[in-house]
Amino acid sequence: MELTVRQNFSDELPPSFGDSCPMESLLVHTESGQFSAVVTWTVPVVTDNSGIPPKVTSNFMDPPHRMAEGTHVVIYTATDMSGNKKLCSITIKVVGKWVSVIKKKVKTQLSATYSNMYSKRIIAI
């Protein structure tokens, strides 16, 4: 008598970004006189319990990347061989640098000369 034992294992654990997925937003200031900035961030590192590197996709190109003022969310999606997925979101806030302009009211006096053969007048406006 021969006994065959088959075991089926299924991977139910998603990939892990570990500590490489930042918890806080990245704050970047625009370049002087610009409405955007070149932003660099660290691409998160992902592992899987199977030992096979998961497939990683993103909604942005790898850094550096020029971004306009505003809030941007870079999303990395890791998918392992079993189809388990894990997301890593990096929020980037690009804030404009503005120079304060001080306006000073200047008092200007204009004058006009009016003359005819009888008189000469200077009128302040």
C-alpha positions in Angstrom: 0.0 0.0 0.0 1.3 3.4 -1.0 0.2 6.5 0.7 0.4 9.9 -1.1 0.0 13.0 0.9 -0.6 16.3 -0.9 -0.5 19.5 0.8 -1.7 22.7 -0.6 -0.3 25.9 0.8 -1.8 29.2 0.0 -0.1 32.6 0.4 -2.5 34.9 2.2 0.0 37.5 3.4 0.4 40.6 1.3 3.8 42.1 0.5 5.3 44.4 3.0 6.8 47.9 2.6 8.2 47.7 6.2 9.4 51.0 7.5 10.2 52.3 4.0 6.7 53.8 3.5 6.7 57.3 5.1 4.0 58.1 7.6 4.3 61.9 7.3 3.7 64.2 4.3 6.7 65.5 2.5 6.7 69.4 2.4 8.6 71.0 -0.5 8.8 74.7 -1.4 8.6 76.0 -5.0 11.7 77.4 -6.6 12.1 81.1 -6.6 9.9 82.7 -9.2 8.3 79.3 -10.1 5.0 77.7 -9.5 6.6 74.2 -9.2 9.5 72.3 -7.7 11.6 69.3 -8.5 10.7 66.8 -5.9 12.8 63.8 -4.8 11.6 61.1 -2.4 12.9 57.6 -1.5 11.2 54.9 -3.4 9.8 52.4 -0.8 11.4 48.9 -0.7 9.0 46.0 -0.7 9.4 42.3 0.3 7.2 39.2 0.3 7.1 36.2 2.6 7.5 33.9 -0.5 11.0 35.3 -1.2 10.0 36.2 -4.7 10.1 40.0 -5.3 6.6 41.4 -5.8 5.6 43.4 -8.9 5.5 47.2 -8.0 3.6 49.8 -10.0 3.1 53.5 -9.3 1.0 56.4 -10.6 4.1 58.6 -10.9 7.5 58.1 -12.6 10.4 57.5 -10.3 11.9 60.6 -8.7 13.0 63.3 -9.3 9.7 64.6 -10.6 8.6 68.2 -11.3 5.4 69.0 -9.4 3.1 72.0 -9.5 1.9 73.8 -6.3 -0.6 71.7 -4.4 -1.0 68.3 -2.8 0.1 65.2 -4.8 -0.3 61.6 -3.7 2.2 59.0 -5.1 0.9 55.5 -4.7 3.0 52.4 -5.0 1.1 49.1 -5.4 3.0 45.8 -4.7 1.4 42.6 -5.9 2.8 39.2 -5.0 2.6 35.9 -7.1 -0.6 34.9 -5.2 -2.3 38.2 -6.1 -2.1 39.7 -2.6 -1.7 43.5 -2.8 -0.3 46.2 -0.5 -0.4 50.0 -1.0 2.1 52.6 0.0 0.9 56.2 -0.3 3.3 59.2 -0.1 1.7 62.6 0.2 3.7 65.5 -1.2 2.7 69.1 -0.5 4.3 71.7 -2.8 4.0 75.1 -1.3 4.7 78.4 -3.1 7.4 80.8 -1.9 6.0 84.3 -2.1 7.8 87.6 -1.5 5.9 90.2 0.4 5.3 93.4 -1.5 5.0 96.5 0.5 3.0 99.2 -1.2 3.6 102.8 -0.2 1.2 105.5 -1.1 3.0 108.4 -2.6 1.5 111.8 -2.5 2.0 113.5 -5.8 1.2 117.1 -6.6 0.4 118.0 -10.1 0.2 121.5 -11.3 -1.0 123.1 -14.5 -0.3 126.6 -15.7 -3.0 128.6 -17.3 -2.4 131.9 -18.8 -4.0 134.3 -21.1 -3.2 137.9 -21.9 -4.9 139.1 -18.7 -3.5 136.8 -16.0 -1.4 133.7 -15.2 -2.6 131.1 -12.7 -1.1 127.9 -11.3 -3.6 125.3 -10.4 -2.7 122.4 -8.0 -4.4 119.2 -8.8 
